[in-house]
Amino acid sequence: MSEEQQNSIVDIETPTEIATNDTEYIGDKTQPTEEILNALNALNQTTAQNGHEQSPALQGNIKQDTPSQEAPSEWHVLREKLREQPHDPEGWNKLVDLAEARAEIEQIKQTYEALLEVYPNTSSAQIAYLNHFLSPGLFPYAEELFRRFLRSSPLVDLWKFYLTYVRRVNTSPASREAVSKAYEFALSRIGQDKDSGDIWSDYIQFLKAGETTTTWEEQQKMDALRKVYHRAVQIPLENVEKLWSELETFENSLNKITAKKFMSDLSPSYMQARTVLRQLQRHLGPLFPPPPASSSTRPHLYLPPTPTFNAAERALVGAWKTYLKWEESNPLEFEDKDKATLISRIQGVYRKAAIRMRFYAEIWYMAFVWTNSMGKPEEALNILKSGMEANPTSFLLHFAYCELQESRKEHADVTATFDKFLDVLRAELDELENRINSANSSFTSDGSGRTVPTSAPAGNGLGSLEAGTISNTSSFASQASDEKPPKVKELSDRRQEYGVVWIMYIRFARRALDLKAFRSVFAKARRDRWTPWEVYEAAALMEYHCNKDGGTGVASRIFEKGLETYGDEIEFVLRYLGFLISVNDENNARALFERVITAFPPERARPLWERWARYEYQYGDLEAAQKLEKRIAEVYPSDPPIKRFAQRHTYLGTDAIAARDLGFAMAARQPAALGSASTSNSIEKRTDSLFSLTSASHMLGGQPPIKRASSPDYKRREGSARPDFGPPSKRQRPLSPPRDRDRERWEGPPRRRFGSPAGWEKERDRELQHVKKDREDDKASTLPAVISWFVGQLPSPASFDGPVFRTDDLMMLLRNAVIPSATRRATPPPTPLPPAPPVARTSGGRPPPDYGPYQGPGGGTRGGRRY
């Protein structure tokens, strides 16, 4: 392709120049300016004053010449919409229909070029585009398109279309060599595809149709046919069995002796190809479903949709990954000498996967990893570039590209990639924020008619606090962004992901360049309003670990500066406090705790109290620990005193007080049994005693204890029963974080539950309702209330002191029991089985029971049915 032709195609593909070159396109820039409108109004007024009126024809001409009077066509409206939202398969199909209906070649060019810019290598669109230039006068442009499309296309249907065109324009006998080269070129690219069987058959028929005049030419023709046949029958093609049959006929027609040798040599490869074909069909069936019906006369263009990652799409991705791994496993068992063929086959498979699953970064990454492992770094780099163009917000592909370029010492390219990626994510965050604001109607109109936010960004409440013993430098004074985005769950998650990119950027700058470059990148991050607190923590820790000269002080200043912006983020404050404790800066840690603890409400401040309490318990004196416990008791009056005392004597999760003194270990070892009243009573009494010990100050006197009634879910409660310091043990829900178990163990409920059995029963009933709701999906049957009460009153198995029966022997006795007939005389029983061990002592003189098998009403020799 010449450079001028490439430039001409690029001009067509550029969206901004499409509107410029289209004379019928009506956009915002074609609206008349204010000066033109004023001039026209003045001209109309002058004409009216002079008593002249414009003729209807002249008025019509003015209306036709004024672009603003023409409404944009449906094609232009839809094209503008697709510029804003390019990933709309149905919209593109409709745009193609509109362009095809108008039959204007320039508009058709613009439509298909724009479509192929968003969905490159879409063979159905490429073929539809080429069909408009297969007239004799337009062949040069068609050939130019073929050169563009075939360079990277692994799709068989486009190559079939190309070969049809080649045979159409090369009909003379002198051009057979060109057609043969075209077939060889196509088969070298897509000959391993299972759908290329028709191309192999056409090529064979083309070779057979060749005319020969000499014996030497005939021999050359037979050799060429044999080579093509031998190549084809070793590939899992859809028509491989037909080709094998044709090869057998072809060889036998030449020489039956050599035919037997050739067929026996090729038979293992052919059988392997047939086996692999069946496996291939199973793999590819769900990956290429039939296309939907087209609403127009032309075939429907399949354009990959953007992923939503629902269950069906995740299953589709899993099927593709399974298929790609299967292809990498070399199912055709290529030898080392045929490694180039194996690489070509897998390469074509990955190209098809990248086209079909264009917007799934995982598929692109798999293609990159495999290509790089084959020793083709340049091709692997191009795969990442193409993947990033298709997925401009992919973290996976951008991080992989940056690491690869960093290993190649292309630091400038890595910096540019990070900057561009951050710009894309920043625009996405802005768009999401605008959408959330619009959905929540967070903008109202003031008295002057302007729209203003309903609430201005509030400060964190710590900006006016003193810095304590930590000093700040002026270099941080004017860099942070003052504007804070709103707090919404989705927006917060996206913001954290955005911060990960800044952290990776900072890491790269530190390890590839130096600390000065790292600080420069961090300064850029601080000026970004979307930067989360995690970036400050990462930068501070990087200074601490990598800066051996004064790194601790710089890290503390970074944390302190972040506190001004993220002082309302409890996680950031905890990280800062943990850092000061880790560097043994007790004075600053204590000052920080006292500064921030009053800025949070009690329900949010508990993690801070817990963190500082652990520090005081481990490294402070007893007096300070007791003072801290007194303060915590004032903030959380419902916490039982034993909770803090036990936490003070816990280390690395080992709580001996709970395990040994409060019976946690014993309760865990007790077997759970439905209807075990003694166990339930013991646990119940122990729990009641704990209530009386831990909540004596909250007891309400004069209320007799109420016996706890049993329930259908008693077995579950008993299995997980454990004594607690305050309320009854809550049911552990599945997938709950481990840290919540400690909170459930120690946190106290409202006061009335400690001393009021009625309150306890109400809470228990609420818990049972939750249990019942969770078990509805399991369709578990529950016992009626009366039976449940009865089961609860049964004694425990340990209280039974009578004889123990062997269940197997008892069932054998029942199975072999003889039931006498009421109408016929019973026959003598057969010889009894060896007696089972006696289970109880019987008195003498009583005949033994008859345990022989039942022989039916006829008995004995009459052939009755035996059981």
RAGIVEN-V440241 format. One record per backbone hydrogen bond with DSSP energy under -0.5 kcal/mol. NH is the residue of the N-H (numbers start at 1). CO is the residue of the C=O. If there is no record, write none. Layout:
BEGIN
nh->NH co->CO
nh->NH co->CO
END
This chain:
BEGIN
nh->6 co->2
nh->7 co->3
nh->8 co->4
nh->9 co->5
nh->10 co->6
nh->11 co->7
nh->12 co->8
nh->13 co->9
nh->14 co->10
nh->18 co->14
nh->19 co->15
nh->20 co->16
nh->21 co->17
nh->22 co->18
nh->23 co->21
nh->25 co->22
nh->27 co->25
nh->30 co->27
nh->31 co->28
nh->37 co->33
nh->38 co->34
nh->39 co->35
nh->40 co->36
nh->41 co->37
nh->42 co->38
nh->43 co->39
nh->44 co->40
nh->45 co->41
nh->46 co->42
nh->47 co->43
nh->48 co->44
nh->49 co->45
nh->50 co->46
nh->51 co->48
nh->52 co->47
nh->59 co->55
nh->60 co->56
nh->61 co->57
nh->62 co->58
nh->63 co->59
nh->64 co->60
nh->65 co->61
nh->66 co->62
nh->67 co->65
nh->69 co->66
nh->70 co->67
nh->77 co->73
nh->78 co->74
nh->79 co->75
nh->80 co->76
nh->81 co->77
nh->82 co->78
nh->83 co->79
nh->84 co->80
nh->85 co->81
nh->88 co->86
nh->92 co->88
nh->93 co->89
nh->94 co->90
nh->95 co->91
nh->96 co->92
nh->97 co->93
nh->98 co->94
nh->99 co->95
nh->100 co->96
nh->101 co->97
nh->102 co->98
nh->103 co->99
nh->104 co->99
nh->105 co->103
nh->108 co->104
nh->109 co->105
nh->110 co->106
nh->111 co->107
nh->112 co->108
nh->113 co->109
nh->114 co->110
nh->115 co->111
nh->116 co->112
nh->117 co->113
nh->118 co->114
nh->119 co->115
nh->122 co->119
nh->123 co->121
nh->126 co->122
nh->127 co->123
nh->128 co->124
nh->129 co->125
nh->130 co->126
nh->131 co->127
nh->132 co->129
nh->133 co->130
nh->134 co->131
nh->138 co->135
nh->139 co->136
nh->142 co->138
nh->143 co->139
nh->144 co->140
nh->145 co->141
nh->146 co->142
nh->147 co->143
nh->148 co->144
nh->149 co->145
nh->150 co->146
nh->151 co->147
nh->152 co->149
nh->159 co->155
nh->160 co->156
nh->161 co->157
nh->162 co->158
nh->163 co->159
nh->164 co->160
nh->165 co->161
nh->166 co->162
nh->167 co->163
nh->168 co->164
nh->169 co->165
nh->170 co->166
nh->175 co->172
nh->176 co->173
nh->179 co->175
nh->180 co->176
nh->181 co->177
nh->182 co->178
nh->183 co->179
nh->184 co->180
nh->185 co->181
nh->186 co->182
nh->187 co->183
nh->188 co->184
nh->189 co->185
nh->189 co->186
nh->190 co->186
nh->191 co->187
nh->193 co->190
nh->196 co->193
nh->197 co->194
nh->198 co->195
nh->200 co->196
nh->201 co->197
nh->202 co->198
nh->203 co->199
nh->204 co->200
nh->205 co->201
nh->206 co->202
nh->207 co->203
nh->208 co->204
nh->209 co->205
nh->210 co->207
nh->218 co->214
nh->219 co->215
nh->220 co->216
nh->221 co->217
nh->222 co->218
nh->223 co->219
nh->224 co->220
nh->225 co->221
nh->226 co->222
nh->227 co->223
nh->228 co->224
nh->229 co->225
nh->230 co->226
nh->231 co->227
nh->232 co->228
nh->233 co->229
nh->234 co->231
nh->235 co->232
nh->237 co->235
nh->238 co->194
nh->240 co->237
nh->243 co->239
nh->244 co->240
nh->245 co->241
nh->246 co->242
nh->247 co->243
nh->248 co->244
nh->249 co->245
nh->250 co->246
nh->251 co->247
nh->252 co->248
nh->253 co->249
nh->254 co->250
nh->254 co->251
nh->255 co->251
nh->259 co->255
nh->260 co->256
nh->261 co->257
nh->262 co->258
nh->263 co->259
nh->264 co->260
nh->265 co->261
nh->266 co->262
nh->267 co->263
nh->268 co->264
nh->270 co->266
nh->271 co->267
nh->272 co->268
nh->273 co->269
nh->274 co->270
nh->275 co->271
nh->276 co->272
nh->277 co->273
nh->278 co->274
nh->279 co->275
nh->280 co->276
nh->281 co->277
nh->282 co->278
nh->283 co->279
nh->284 co->280
nh->285 co->281
nh->286 co->282
nh->288 co->284
nh->302 co->300
nh->303 co->301
nh->314 co->310
nh->315 co->311
nh->316 co->312
nh->317 co->313
nh->318 co->314
nh->319 co->315
nh->320 co->316
nh->321 co->317
nh->322 co->318
nh->323 co->319
nh->324 co->320
nh->325 co->321
nh->326 co->322
nh->327 co->323
nh->328 co->324
nh->329 co->325
nh->330 co->327
nh->333 co->330
nh->338 co->335
nh->339 co->336
nh->342 co->338
nh->343 co->339
nh->344 co->340
nh->345 co->341
nh->346 co->342
nh->347 co->343
nh->348 co->344
nh->349 co->345
nh->350 co->346
nh->351 co->347
nh->352 co->348
nh->353 co->349
nh->354 co->350
nh->355 co->351
nh->356 co->352
nh->357 co->353
nh->358 co->355
nh->360 co->357
nh->361 co->359
nh->363 co->360
nh->364 co->360
nh->365 co->361
nh->366 co->362
nh->367 co->363
nh->368 co->364
nh->369 co->365
nh->370 co->366
nh->371 co->367
nh->372 co->368
nh->373 co->369
nh->374 co->370
nh->375 co->372
nh->376 co->371
nh->380 co->376
nh->381 co->377
nh->382 co->378
nh->383 co->379
nh->384 co->380
nh->385 co->381
nh->386 co->382
nh->387 co->383
nh->388 co->384
nh->389 co->385
nh->390 co->386
nh->391 co->387
nh->394 co->391
nh->395 co->393
nh->398 co->394
nh->399 co->395
nh->400 co->396
nh->401 co->397
nh->402 co->398
nh->403 co->399
nh->404 co->400
nh->405 co->401
nh->406 co->402
nh->407 co->403
nh->408 co->404
nh->409 co->406
nh->410 co->405
nh->411 co->409
nh->414 co->410
nh->415 co->411
nh->416 co->412
nh->417 co->413
nh->418 co->414
nh->419 co->415
nh->420 co->416
nh->421 co->417
nh->422 co->418
nh->423 co->419
nh->424 co->420
nh->425 co->421
nh->426 co->422
nh->427 co->423
nh->428 co->424
nh->429 co->425
nh->430 co->426
nh->431 co->427
nh->432 co->428
nh->433 co->429
nh->434 co->430
nh->435 co->431
nh->436 co->432
nh->437 co->433
nh->438 co->434
nh->439 co->435
nh->440 co->436
nh->441 co->437
nh->441 co->438
nh->442 co->437
nh->444 co->452
nh->446 co->450
nh->449 co->446
nh->452 co->444
nh->452 co->450
nh->454 co->442
nh->465 co->462
nh->470 co->467
nh->476 co->473
nh->477 co->474
nh->479 co->476
nh->480 co->476
nh->481 co->526
nh->485 co->529
nh->488 co->486
nh->492 co->488
nh->493 co->489
nh->494 co->490
nh->495 co->491
nh->496 co->492
nh->497 co->493
nh->498 co->494
nh->499 co->495
nh->500 co->496
nh->501 co->497
nh->502 co->498
nh->503 co->499
nh->504 co->500
nh->505 co->501
nh->506 co->502
nh->507 co->503
nh->508 co->504
nh->509 co->505
nh->510 co->506
nh->511 co->507
nh->512 co->508
nh->513 co->508
nh->513 co->509
nh->514 co->509
nh->518 co->514
nh->519 co->515
nh->520 co->516
nh->521 co->517
nh->522 co->518
nh->523 co->519
nh->524 co->520
nh->525 co->521
nh->526 co->522
nh->527 co->523
nh->528 co->525
nh->529 co->527
nh->531 co->528
nh->535 co->532
nh->536 co->532
nh->537 co->533
nh->538 co->534
nh->539 co->535
nh->540 co->536
nh->541 co->537
nh->542 co->538
nh->543 co->539
nh->544 co->540
nh->545 co->541
nh->546 co->542
nh->547 co->543
nh->548 co->546
nh->550 co->548
nh->551 co->547
nh->554 co->550
nh->555 co->551
nh->556 co->552
nh->557 co->553
nh->558 co->554
nh->559 co->555
nh->560 co->556
nh->561 co->557
nh->562 co->558
nh->563 co->559
nh->564 co->560
nh->564 co->561
nh->565 co->561
nh->565 co->562
nh->566 co->562
nh->567 co->563
nh->569 co->566
nh->570 co->568
nh->573 co->569
nh->574 co->570
nh->575 co->571
nh->576 co->572
nh->577 co->573
nh->578 co->574
nh->579 co->575
nh->580 co->576
nh->581 co->577
nh->582 co->578
nh->583 co->579
nh->584 co->581
nh->585 co->580
nh->586 co->584
nh->589 co->585
nh->590 co->586
nh->591 co->587
nh->592 co->588
nh->593 co->589
nh->594 co->590
nh->595 co->591
nh->596 co->592
nh->597 co->593
nh->599 co->596
nh->600 co->597
nh->604 co->601
nh->605 co->601
nh->606 co->602
nh->608 co->605
nh->609 co->605
nh->610 co->606
nh->611 co->607
nh->612 co->608
nh->613 co->609
nh->614 co->610
nh->615 co->611
nh->616 co->612
nh->617 co->613
nh->618 co->614
nh->619 co->615
nh->620 co->615
nh->620 co->616
nh->625 co->621
nh->626 co->622
nh->627 co->623
nh->628 co->624
nh->629 co->625
nh->630 co->626
nh->631 co->627
nh->632 co->628
nh->633 co->629
nh->634 co->630
nh->635 co->631
nh->636 co->632
nh->639 co->636
nh->640 co->746
nh->643 co->640
nh->644 co->640
nh->645 co->641
nh->646 co->642
nh->647 co->643
nh->648 co->644
nh->649 co->645
nh->649 co->646
nh->650 co->647
nh->651 co->654
nh->654 co->651
nh->655 co->653
nh->656 co->654
nh->659 co->655
nh->660 co->656
nh->661 co->656
nh->661 co->657
nh->662 co->657
nh->664 co->658
nh->665 co->659
nh->666 co->659
nh->667 co->663
nh->668 co->664
nh->669 co->665
nh->670 co->666
nh->676 co->673
nh->677 co->675
nh->677 co->794
nh->680 co->676
nh->681 co->677
nh->682 co->678
nh->683 co->679
nh->684 co->680
nh->685 co->681
nh->686 co->682
nh->687 co->683
nh->688 co->684
nh->689 co->685
nh->690 co->686
nh->691 co->687
nh->692 co->688
nh->693 co->689
nh->694 co->690
nh->695 co->691
nh->696 co->693
nh->698 co->695
nh->699 co->696
nh->701 co->699
nh->703 co->700
nh->704 co->702
nh->709 co->707
nh->714 co->711
nh->717 co->713
nh->718 co->714
nh->719 co->715
nh->720 co->716
nh->721 co->718
nh->725 co->745
nh->726 co->727
nh->733 co->731
nh->736 co->733
nh->740 co->737
nh->741 co->737
nh->741 co->738
nh->742 co->738
nh->743 co->739
nh->744 co->740
nh->745 co->741
nh->746 co->742
nh->747 co->743
nh->753 co->750
nh->754 co->751
nh->755 co->751
nh->756 co->752
nh->757 co->755
nh->760 co->756
nh->761 co->757
nh->762 co->758
nh->763 co->759
nh->764 co->760
nh->765 co->761
nh->766 co->762
nh->767 co->763
nh->768 co->764
nh->769 co->765
nh->770 co->766
nh->771 co->767
nh->772 co->768
nh->773 co->769
nh->774 co->770
nh->775 co->771
nh->776 co->772
nh->776 co->773
nh->779 co->776
nh->780 co->775
nh->788 co->784
nh->789 co->785
nh->790 co->786
nh->791 co->787
nh->792 co->788
nh->793 co->789
nh->793 co->790
nh->794 co->790
nh->794 co->791
nh->799 co->796
nh->800 co->797
nh->805 co->803
nh->807 co->805
nh->810 co->806
nh->811 co->807
nh->812 co->808
nh->813 co->809
nh->814 co->810
nh->815 co->811
nh->816 co->812
nh->817 co->814
nh->818 co->850
nh->819 co->817
nh->820 co->818
nh->846 co->843
nh->851 co->849
nh->859 co->855
nh->862 co->859
nh->863 co->860
nh->867 co->854
END
